[in-house]
Amino acid sequence: MLPAGSRMSASTDFQSVMRRGAKSGRATVVVYLKQTGNAESIAGFAVSRAVGGAVIRNRVKRRLRAIMAEALPGLPVGSAVVIRALPRSADVDYVKLRGDVTEAIATAQRKAALA
């Protein structure tokens, strides 16, 4: 699982990454990526009520945390990632969700490198 120290919790961090970071979307998620220059990479998750009830939202969050536990070590040091789950994320299996997240992260990295 994703360690607590690697999770984003401050709303100002979420706002900064979502407003100033590179954005990439897929059918199930939208990924925002920003280089912070900090020593550690962090990830945050935004799963709204539009995704579903509490049980479904928590399932989606657990899946996203597991996906980021695998993906975060492969990102450049100091990366901040916010993953916003779209309503379709509740209907897909883990493999599809993981594919969408990794593709969106790769696209966001390319956009961030160009900026």
RACOR-V826128 format. One line per field, one symbol per residue. phi: phi as a letter, one per 40 degrees, with the letter a starting at -180 (. if undefined). psi: psi as a letter, one per 20 degrees, with the letter a starting at -180 (. if undefined). burial: 1 if it has 16 or more other ideal C-beta (glycine too) atoms within 10 Angstrom, else 0. A space follows every 10 residues. Layout:
BEGIN
phi: ???
psi: ???
burial: ???
END
This chain:
BEGIN
phi: .ccdccbcbc cccdcccccb ccbabbcbab bbbaccgccb cbbbbbbccc cicdccdccc cccccccccc ccccccdgcb bbbbccdccc cbcccccccc cccccccccc ccccc
psi: rpqhijpphp hhggggghhi rpppqahhqp ppppphjrhq qqqqpoorih hargggghgg ggghggghhh hghiqqpjqp ppooprhihh irrggggggg ghghggghgg ghhh.
burial: 0100010100 0011011100 1111010111 1111110000 1111111000 1100011011 1011101100 1100100011 1111110011 0100001101 1101101110 01000
END
